[in-house]
Amino acid sequence: MTPEQSFSRWVKIALSAFFVLFGYFVIADNYFPMTTEARIQRYVIPVSSRVSGQVNQVHVVNNQQVEPGQVLFSLDDSDYALAAKRSELALAQAKSEQQKTQSGLAEIKAELHQSELQAKEQSREAARIARLFKLGHMSKQQLEQANTKVSLAREASAVSRARQQEVEQGQAVASIMVQQAEVALSQARVDLDRTQVRAETPGRIGNLQLRQGQHATAGQPLMALISDQGWVTADLREKSLRHVKAGTPADVIFDALPGQVFKGHVLSIESGVREGQESADGLLAQTVSSDRWVRDAQRLRTNIELDEAWPELATGAKATVQLYPTDNFIFNGLAVMQARVVSVLRYLY
């Protein structure tokens, strides 16, 4: 074979390999897509105190597993304990004032009842004197005196009734003061309890930057709580997701565990990306300019859940995801082979 024939042969082999690989990648990208742009995601909850104070003790260390209700750190509670004690005293005083108004109301009611009885008695006596006056047995002066006593008794009843209304209003105010004192006491006890900062969900402690004696400000994050609940996010080209939907089977290969393939399925596909979000800021739209002949393909985020126990890997650990969107056994066989080859290659880099 001449050198020209050998060169021509190798050119044909290279072109044939190129077209075979090109066709393979086109088919793979559409019917069994794979991406190396995947990572573990977990909910990361910033932990902060809901009240301010000096850190009295830190009860956890970095990367420690915690359970709901477990104390993470505690603040100096002396000020909050005093506030709760003051609220208790204020409530006791408000209840005492309420009892005084109740006693005063009972006394006023008794006076009103007595004055009303006296008014009725004076009215009956005045009526009797009026009858006797008509018969000539009583003088006009006696009749006028009887009518005067009736008027005085009725005025006394009116005064007692007005005092009763005043005391009832005072009792309503005292009742409101008691309720306000009870609310203040409840808030003081809640604040006192919040000096013990507890875990809301199970997870691991991360980015712990807290020491005894440090001042904690309410709402300022002091550590992170990494939830045990996790999933894998995979960024795939949008044209690769034409046949992918929720429930599509997937294989996940973690970089930290080369050679191991974990089974999973697609949870959801994100409905958009940040580049597609426009802010209504009153400015004109800004177009995207590019001088590239072949532009980058848009990637969409796909969320994947494992069907087996989660490995002990850190949040953000990189992974490779292989999807199986069709029931074609040939495509699925190629996908399995592709996933296994990638899992073995993870040993090399």
Beta strands, then each sheet from edge to edge (+ up, - down):
strand 1: 34-47
strand 2: 53-58
strand 3: 65-66
strand 4: 71-75
strand 5: 196-198
strand 6: 203-206
strand 7: 215-216
strand 8: 223-237
strand 9: 249-254
strand 10: 262-269
strand 11: 299-306
strand 12: 318-323
sheet 1: 3+ 6- 8+ 1- 12+ 9- 10+ 11-
sheet 2: 5+ 4- 2+ 7-
end
